[in-house]
Amino acid sequence: MHLFRLDASIIPGTSTSSELAGTAEAAWAAAHPEGTVTRRNLGTDPLPGDAWTHATLGAFTPEDQRSAEQRAAVALGAELAEELRSADAAIIAVPLYNWGVSQHFKTWVDLVIAGAGPTDELLKDKPVVLATSLGGGFAPGTPREGWDHSTPYLERILRDVWGADLTTVRRELTLAQVNPAMESLRGLAAEYHTQALEAADAAGKALVRG
């Protein structure tokens, strides 16, 4: 069995999304001690910001007329797409930054689509865990309801474009412990933390098939 894991936090040492992903991976690994894992960390090893442009233009350029940058970007897109295609299961850990999807994660998505095409269901019926963390509270009735422009996009790409059998694990209020203005929410944040870890463990066990 082969697992693909992607992390997108820029602070891996204290990342809450990576903590959830690690919990899910541990559950998967316990069932697959001989399994292999491909890892990619977009936060610490970001992809070139101009690669998508070169890959897209390269796709419309005859192979023998492509520039060196286009050839490299086309090859990179194919490599990223193959990492998903060859996996039996996946864990995707993406925090919310500035109420949306970070540039370095979006670059990865665009390059995968450039490498595979817009209709290739790379994760068709494969179990996938999306682990996402949010610094504030975005639940119905809160002041920031509707400000999470990340999670719906992530689910759309993973489930609806790439065909994953998707389970989403969310942890909100991650900044409560360090933001004095959120002190009154720290008890609730602790509950959310416990619930998210339990959900990540259950989701990791659900990755186990065969």
Helices and strands as residue ranges (DSSP letters): E 2-7, H 16-31, E 36-41, H 51-59, G 63-65, H 68-85, E 89-93, H 103-116, E 127-133, H 151-155, I 156-161, E 165-171, G 180-185, H 186-206
